[in-house]
């Protein structure tokens, strides 16, 4: 009986009620990646951690992310904190930095595509992939080597941080595609085994592209949403296509800049009839330590679509999804403070 009570208390300690944005208030979290499986929404995030001297650091040292965490819900109200599910040190070739990631399921296996700093002989940001039989792990290195390394892609305007922020999505035919990049947006097919490339890497010349791409589909249209350059900090823009191998069209802004955060990171999913946009800002103060470039906080707001397939502009709110979603009539009244745009995106192949 005592053991049962202790276990019950532990379960209760790991649950929390969503009160608005930021979602998670006992940790700094970033780079949200939602996944729905078997009726449960899982949310994978990086764990931003404070260290002495962080506020004066630069060159990427502003970020101290040593693990990926997972949260889950069945109603978008009550969430369970599952703690750490993967660390860079779980890859023998990695030396740290648990940057943005995404988990996808195929045939009962769960593939964790990650950004990690690799050691010798790579010495750069890379994309790795781990695999598990359960959404909560344990995850193990699926290849023994990185999936993407710096020598596979041309260094763009942001240099050797080129290969970060992977997103993976299955098209209508079941083909897995992966997009990633920092300053340059890359796109490639994956083989059915999910751990090898299936063809050449392509470059999508997306306007204002910074990092953090996210692929999803709605009503026959593919969407590629990404962190983009704003006036001072990142915001979100997106492009659409009717075919993953066809022409992409740049559609303009989806959000403004995140509050108090240089970065922002989209994670888009449908769950139980509603669409959600996950992102992060840096509004949380935790134990007297305020949010900052490397101390971010995951948030969520509703996502809506217009009849023409464009996504309605998303206003980042404090209430988040604690309020009811808008009616179609209310969605029709949403205005985008940024210009409507429609520009064909150039696609090239890396030789």
MARFIDREN-892871 format. One record per residue (C-alpha): x, y, z. Coordinates in Angstrom, 3 decimals, decimal comma. Example, Ala and Ser with C-alpha at 12.3 -4.5 7.8 and 13.67 -1.06 7.14 Angstrom:
BEGIN
@px = 12,300&py = -4,500&pz = 7,800
@px = 13,670&py = -1,060&pz = 7,140
This chain:
BEGIN
@px = 0,000&py = 0,000&pz = 0,000
@px = 2,852&py = 2,383&pz = 0,877
@px = 4,599&py = 1,636&pz = -2,412
@px = 1,360&py = 2,325&pz = -4,293
@px = 0,907&py = 5,652&pz = -2,483
@px = 4,507&py = 6,697&pz = -3,233
@px = 4,095&py = 5,854&pz = -6,900
@px = 0,803&py = 7,729&pz = -6,971
@px = 2,417&py = 10,815&pz = -5,420
@px = 5,266&py = 10,651&pz = -7,968
@px = 2,753&py = 10,519&pz = -10,831
@px = 0,906&py = 13,533&pz = -9,432
@px = 4,157&py = 15,509&pz = -9,132
@px = 4,850&py = 14,955&pz = -12,822
@px = 1,515&py = 16,372&pz = -13,986
@px = 0,522&py = 19,998&pz = -14,442
@px = -2,411&py = 21,979&pz = -15,747
@px = -1,896&py = 24,330&pz = -18,671
@px = -2,485&py = 27,907&pz = -17,471
@px = -1,533&py = 29,780&pz = -20,630
@px = 1,787&py = 30,833&pz = -22,138
@px = 4,490&py = 29,913&pz = -21,439
@px = 3,255&py = 26,336&pz = -21,125
@px = 6,009&py = 24,964&pz = -18,896
@px = 6,971&py = 27,126&pz = -15,922
@px = 9,377&py = 24,959&pz = -13,894
@px = 12,063&py = 24,720&pz = -16,599
@px = 13,348&py = 26,792&pz = -19,493
@px = 12,389&py = 24,929&pz = -22,675
@px = 12,823&py = 25,517&pz = -26,409
@px = 12,381&py = 24,170&pz = -29,949
@px = 9,020&py = 22,377&pz = -29,522
@px = 8,311&py = 19,336&pz = -31,712
@px = 4,831&py = 17,780&pz = -31,338
@px = 3,904&py = 14,257&pz = -32,427
@px = 0,556&py = 12,453&pz = -32,158
@px = 0,570&py = 8,694&pz = -31,659
@px = -2,182&py = 6,361&pz = -30,484
@px = -4,394&py = 9,220&pz = -29,312
@px = -1,655&py = 10,954&pz = -27,293
@px = 0,115&py = 14,185&pz = -28,161
@px = 3,807&py = 14,036&pz = -27,287
@px = 5,823&py = 17,250&pz = -27,134
@px = 9,605&py = 17,001&pz = -27,380
@px = 11,639&py = 20,054&pz = -26,341
@px = 15,170&py = 21,099&pz = -25,611
@px = 16,022&py = 21,953&pz = -21,993
@px = 17,619&py = 25,407&pz = -21,771
@px = 19,753&py = 25,517&pz = -18,617
@px = 21,247&py = 28,534&pz = -16,862
@px = 24,912&py = 28,664&pz = -15,944
@px = 27,043&py = 31,340&pz = -14,296
@px = 28,426&py = 33,665&pz = -16,972
@px = 25,769&py = 32,794&pz = -19,538
@px = 24,583&py = 36,393&pz = -19,909
@px = 27,959&py = 37,587&pz = -21,186
@px = 28,602&py = 34,558&pz = -23,430
@px = 28,552&py = 34,695&pz = -27,236
@px = 29,322&py = 32,589&pz = -30,291
@px = 26,704&py = 29,987&pz = -29,468
@px = 27,757&py = 29,664&pz = -25,811
@px = 24,598&py = 31,557&pz = -24,848
@px = 22,891&py = 28,178&pz = -25,226
@px = 23,371&py = 25,408&pz = -22,668
@px = 21,135&py = 22,508&pz = -23,722
@px = 22,271&py = 19,107&pz = -22,490
@px = 19,145&py = 16,980&pz = -22,944
@px = 15,801&py = 16,624&pz = -24,699
@px = 12,633&py = 16,413&pz = -22,594
@px = 9,197&py = 15,005&pz = -23,383
@px = 5,711&py = 16,009&pz = -22,250
@px = 2,402&py = 14,377&pz = -23,159
@px = -1,323&py = 15,079&pz = -23,019
@px = -4,627&py = 13,581&pz = -24,066
@px = -6,710&py = 16,743&pz = -23,727
@px = -4,305&py = 19,725&pz = -24,199
@px = -5,072&py = 20,725&pz = -20,611
@px = -3,389&py = 18,222&pz = -18,301
@px = 0,225&py = 17,466&pz = -19,178
@px = 2,631&py = 14,815&pz = -17,946
@px = 6,336&py = 15,584&pz = -17,584
@px = 8,324&py = 12,510&pz = -18,651
@px = 11,702&py = 14,107&pz = -18,042
@px = 14,778&py = 13,490&pz = -20,145
@px = 14,380&py = 11,021&pz = -23,022
@px = 17,631&py = 11,599&pz = -24,960
@px = 20,998&py = 13,329&pz = -24,525
@px = 23,771&py = 14,164&pz = -26,991
@px = 26,009&py = 11,821&pz = -25,009
@px = 23,789&py = 8,947&pz = -26,179
@px = 25,602&py = 9,353&pz = -29,514
@px = 29,205&py = 8,151&pz = -29,054
@px = 30,419&py = 10,520&pz = -31,787
@px = 28,727&py = 13,608&pz = -30,283
@px = 30,238&py = 16,023&pz = -27,780
@px = 27,176&py = 18,064&pz = -26,784
@px = 24,507&py = 20,630&pz = -27,604
@px = 20,965&py = 19,252&pz = -27,691
@px = 19,645&py = 21,657&pz = -30,295
@px = 16,332&py = 21,396&pz = -32,188
@px = 14,918&py = 17,978&pz = -33,011
@px = 11,819&py = 16,073&pz = -34,081
@px = 10,394&py = 12,588&pz = -33,490
@px = 8,350&py = 10,711&pz = -36,115
@px = 6,831&py = 7,243&pz = -36,084
@px = 7,011&py = 4,598&pz = -38,794
@px = 5,916&py = 0,963&pz = -38,500
@px = 5,966&py = 1,055&pz = -34,717
@px = 9,448&py = 2,554&pz = -34,512
@px = 10,131&py = 6,096&pz = -33,311
@px = 12,897&py = 8,043&pz = -35,015
@px = 14,479&py = 10,972&pz = -33,189
@px = 16,165&py = 13,382&pz = -35,636
@px = 18,480&py = 15,679&pz = -33,736
@px = 20,965&py = 18,524&pz = -33,951
@px = 24,201&py = 17,759&pz = -32,110
@px = 27,767&py = 18,983&pz = -32,067
@px = 29,991&py = 16,166&pz = -33,328
@px = 33,564&py = 15,506&pz = -32,272
@px = 36,409&py = 14,137&pz = -34,372
@px = 36,543&py = 13,778&pz = -37,336
@px = 33,489&py = 15,986&pz = -37,976
@px = 33,971&py = 18,912&pz = -35,559
@px = 30,754&py = 20,647&pz = -36,605
@px = 27,004&py = 20,719&pz = -36,154
@px = 25,450&py = 17,537&pz = -37,541
@px = 22,104&py = 15,781&pz = -37,852
@px = 21,862&py = 12,486&pz = -36,001
@px = 19,054&py = 9,958&pz = -35,683
@px = 18,146&py = 7,713&pz = -32,759
@px = 15,448&py = 5,034&pz = -32,656
@px = 13,177&py = 3,461&pz = -30,049
@px = 10,243&py = 1,068&pz = -29,761
@px = 8,348&py = 3,545&pz = -27,566
@px = 7,658&py = 7,304&pz = -27,852
@px = 9,423&py = 7,742&pz = -24,500
@px = 12,450&py = 5,644&pz = -25,390
@px = 14,946&py = 4,431&pz = -24,558
@px = 16,382&py = 5,886&pz = -27,762
@px = 19,639&py = 4,540&pz = -29,185
@px = 21,841&py = 5,705&pz = -32,030
@px = 20,330&py = 4,247&pz = -35,224
@px = 23,453&py = 4,557&pz = -37,400
@px = 26,591&py = 4,866&pz = -35,316
@px = 27,481&py = 7,958&pz = -37,387
@px = 25,755&py = 11,257&pz = -38,205
@px = 23,140&py = 11,297&pz = -40,953
@px = 24,214&py = 14,754&pz = -42,184
@px = 27,718&py = 16,196&pz = -41,787
@px = 29,205&py = 19,566&pz = -42,690
@px = 31,060&py = 18,249&pz = -45,754
@px = 27,750&py = 17,228&pz = -47,366
@px = 26,337&py = 20,767&pz = -47,609
@px = 27,786&py = 24,094&pz = -48,751
@px = 28,351&py = 26,542&pz = -45,934
@px = 25,947&py = 29,423&pz = -46,388
@px = 25,838&py = 32,910&pz = -44,908
@px = 25,738&py = 31,605&pz = -41,333
@px = 28,784&py = 29,360&pz = -41,691
@px = 29,475&py = 26,069&pz = -39,976
@px = 26,175&py = 25,988&pz = -38,094
@px = 24,745&py = 24,895&pz = -41,422
@px = 23,312&py = 21,511&pz = -40,490
@px = 20,801&py = 22,087&pz = -37,691
@px = 17,083&py = 21,798&pz = -36,946
@px = 15,862&py = 18,694&pz = -38,827
@px = 12,171&py = 18,185&pz = -39,592
@px = 10,832&py = 14,954&pz = -41,137
@px = 7,503&py = 14,430&pz = -42,863
@px = 5,810&py = 11,701&pz = -44,939
@px = 4,245&py = 12,779&pz = -48,225
@px = 1,035&py = 11,373&pz = -49,694
@px = 2,901&py = 8,357&pz = -51,110
@px = 4,512&py = 7,602&pz = -47,757
@px = 7,937&py = 8,882&pz = -48,788
@px = 9,856&py = 10,418&pz = -45,874
@px = 11,369&py = 13,849&pz = -46,508
@px = 13,777&py = 15,764&pz = -44,307
@px = 14,413&py = 19,508&pz = -44,260
@px = 16,983&py = 21,358&pz = -42,140
@px = 19,403&py = 24,259&pz = -42,259
@px = 20,739&py = 27,509&pz = -40,861
@px = 20,764&py = 30,339&pz = -43,390
@px = 20,201&py = 27,788&pz = -46,162
@px = 17,157&py = 25,500&pz = -46,368
@px = 17,997&py = 21,946&pz = -47,387
@px = 15,548&py = 19,228&pz = -48,476
@px = 16,148&py = 15,541&pz = -49,188
@px = 14,299&py = 12,244&pz = -49,478
@px = 15,027&py = 9,513&pz = -46,956
@px = 15,093&py = 5,812&pz = -47,726
@px = 12,319&py = 3,635&pz = -46,272
@px = 14,718&py = 2,558&pz = -43,500
@px = 14,599&py = 6,207&pz = -42,274
@px = 18,361&py = 6,383&pz = -41,624
@px = 19,818&py = 6,914&pz = -45,114
@px = 19,421&py = 9,557&pz = -47,795
@px = 17,582&py = 8,587&pz = -50,974
@px = 18,899&py = 10,961&pz = -53,596
@px = 20,719&py = 14,290&pz = -53,779
@px = 20,297&py = 17,107&pz = -51,301
@px = 18,325&py = 20,054&pz = -52,655
@px = 18,375&py = 23,730&pz = -51,701
@px = 15,164&py = 25,743&pz = -51,460
@px = 15,863&py = 29,456&pz = -51,852
@px = 13,271&py = 30,571&pz = -49,305
@px = 13,072&py = 34,329&pz = -48,674
@px = 14,247&py = 35,426&pz = -45,212
@px = 15,133&py = 31,834&pz = -44,222
@px = 17,054&py = 31,613&pz = -40,962
@px = 16,547&py = 28,158&pz = -39,386
@px = 14,024&py = 25,801&pz = -37,811
@px = 11,970&py = 24,472&pz = -40,751
@px = 8,793&py = 22,451&pz = -40,091
@px = 6,890&py = 20,378&pz = -42,682
@px = 3,188&py = 19,532&pz = -42,485
@px = 0,149&py = 19,019&pz = -44,721
@px = -3,428&py = 20,322&pz = -44,670
@px = -6,197&py = 19,681&pz = -47,219
@px = -3,837&py = 18,430&pz = -49,912
@px = -1,347&py = 21,272&pz = -49,539
@px = 2,177&py = 20,927&pz = -48,133
@px = 3,522&py = 23,666&pz = -45,863
@px = 7,106&py = 24,514&pz = -44,986
@px = 7,163&py = 26,944&pz = -42,063
@px = 10,429&py = 28,350&pz = -40,767
@px = 12,138&py = 30,843&pz = -38,495
@px = 12,849&py = 33,920&pz = -40,589
@px = 14,620&py = 37,249&pz = -40,306
@px = 12,553&py = 40,037&pz = -38,777
@px = 13,505&py = 43,634&pz = -38,094
@px = 15,408&py = 42,773&pz = -34,926
@px = 14,652&py = 39,154&pz = -34,109
@px = 13,303&py = 36,044&pz = -35,792
@px = 9,676&py = 35,671&pz = -36,837
@px = 7,959&py = 32,965&pz = -38,932
@px = 7,364&py = 32,806&pz = -42,677
@px = 6,138&py = 29,898&pz = -44,785
@px = 5,822&py = 28,406&pz = -48,262
@px = 3,357&py = 25,938&pz = -49,793
@px = 3,395&py = 23,277&pz = -52,523
@px = 0,909&py = 20,830&pz = -54,010
@px = 3,695&py = 18,253&pz = -54,442
@px = 6,869&py = 17,796&pz = -52,394
@px = 8,824&py = 17,483&pz = -55,630
@px = 6,993&py = 20,336&pz = -57,331
@px = 7,144&py = 24,101&pz = -57,113
@px = 7,138&py = 25,783&pz = -53,727
@px = 5,480&py = 29,176&pz = -53,368
@px = 6,539&py = 31,633&pz = -50,684
@px = 3,444&py = 32,945&pz = -48,849
@px = 4,809&py = 35,521&pz = -46,426
@px = 4,635&py = 35,936&pz = -42,653
@px = 2,810&py = 33,649&pz = -40,229
@px = 3,838&py = 35,399&pz = -36,988
@px = 5,699&py = 38,414&pz = -35,706
@px = 8,784&py = 38,231&pz = -33,514
@px = 8,845&py = 36,225&pz = -30,302
@px = 8,755&py = 38,212&pz = -27,084
@px = 12,186&py = 38,776&pz = -25,543
@px = 13,748&py = 36,041&pz = -27,716
@px = 15,965&py = 36,369&pz = -30,767
@px = 14,933&py = 32,892&pz = -31,928
@px = 11,546&py = 31,322&pz = -32,570
@px = 10,798&py = 27,755&pz = -33,665
@px = 7,591&py = 26,386&pz = -35,242
@px = 6,020&py = 23,046&pz = -34,441
@px = 2,646&py = 22,482&pz = -36,135
@px = 0,162&py = 19,664&pz = -35,630
@px = -3,524&py = 18,728&pz = -35,664
@px = -4,981&py = 17,076&pz = -32,585
@px = -8,615&py = 16,143&pz = -31,925
@px = -10,025&py = 18,544&pz = -34,476
@px = -7,894&py = 21,617&pz = -33,765
@px = -4,626&py = 22,822&pz = -35,275
@px = -1,872&py = 24,123&pz = -33,018
@px = 1,254&py = 26,221&pz = -33,484
@px = 3,934&py = 25,533&pz = -30,886
@px = 6,829&py = 27,993&pz = -30,587
@px = 9,016&py = 29,574&pz = -27,928
@px = 9,590&py = 33,004&pz = -26,468
@px = 11,712&py = 34,132&pz = -23,496
@px = 9,120&py = 35,610&pz = -21,147
@px = 9,550&py = 33,206&pz = -18,225
@px = 11,408&py = 34,203&pz = -15,074
@px = 12,478&py = 31,117&pz = -13,124
@px = 13,963&py = 31,236&pz = -9,614
@px = 14,701&py = 34,924&pz = -10,105
@px = 16,498&py = 34,304&pz = -13,412
@px = 14,814&py = 36,040&pz = -16,359
@px = 14,414&py = 34,618&pz = -19,824
@px = 17,121&py = 35,348&pz = -22,399
@px = 18,469&py = 34,219&pz = -25,769
@px = 19,458&py = 30,895&pz = -24,194
@px = 16,653&py = 30,665&pz = -21,638
@px = 13,474&py = 30,232&pz = -23,624
@px = 9,956&py = 28,988&pz = -22,903
@px = 7,652&py = 26,866&pz = -25,067
@px = 4,208&py = 28,286&pz = -25,912
@px = 1,191&py = 27,200&pz = -27,965
@px = -1,595&py = 29,023&pz = -29,799
@px = -4,334&py = 27,918&pz = -32,175
@px = -3,562&py = 27,775&pz = -35,892
@px = -6,233&py = 28,567&pz = -38,489
@px = -6,518&py = 28,253&pz = -42,265
@px = -8,205&py = 30,553&pz = -44,765
@px = -10,411&py = 29,101&pz = -47,577
@px = -7,617&py = 29,701&pz = -50,109
@px = -5,244&py = 27,446&pz = -48,139
@px = -3,147&py = 30,201&pz = -46,606
@px = -2,624&py = 30,130&pz = -42,860
@px = -4,167&py = 32,940&pz = -40,851
@px = -1,723&py = 35,220&pz = -39,082
@px = -1,037&py = 33,932&pz = -35,553
@px = -1,033&py = 36,468&pz = -32,752
@px = 1,163&py = 35,210&pz = -29,899
@px = -0,981&py = 35,384&pz = -26,774
@px = -0,630&py = 35,003&pz = -23,021
@px = -3,885&py = 33,002&pz = -22,836
@px = -2,802&py = 30,518&pz = -25,492
@px = -5,285&py = 27,668&pz = -25,830
@px = -6,961&py = 28,173&pz = -22,446
@px = -9,654&py = 30,048&pz = -24,393
@px = -12,000&py = 28,596&pz = -26,997
@px = -10,821&py = 28,470&pz = -30,623
@px = -12,167&py = 31,097&pz = -32,999
@px = -15,222&py = 30,468&pz = -35,177
@px = -14,854&py = 30,527&pz = -39,003
@px = -16,447&py = 33,978&pz = -38,954
@px = -13,848&py = 35,211&pz = -36,465
@px = -11,017&py = 33,637&pz = -38,448
@px = -12,196&py = 35,518&pz = -41,541
@px = -11,656&py = 38,777&pz = -39,656
@px = -8,010&py = 38,042&pz = -38,780
@px = -5,707&py = 40,505&pz = -40,509
@px = -2,024&py = 40,049&pz = -41,231
@px = 0,053&py = 43,150&pz = -40,421
@px = 2,608&py = 42,024&pz = -43,001
@px = 2,078&py = 42,139&pz = -46,795
@px = 0,463&py = 39,230&pz = -48,631
@px = 3,073&py = 37,589&pz = -50,841
@px = 3,220&py = 34,898&pz = -53,522
@px = 6,661&py = 34,201&pz = -54,949
@px = 7,919&py = 31,050&pz = -56,678
@px = 10,838&py = 29,478&pz = -54,780
@px = 13,942&py = 28,418&pz = -56,706
@px = 15,147&py = 24,854&pz = -56,157
@px = 18,686&py = 23,652&pz = -56,893
@px = 20,465&py = 20,329&pz = -56,437
@px = 23,796&py = 19,979&pz = -54,682
@px = 26,177&py = 18,273&pz = -57,099
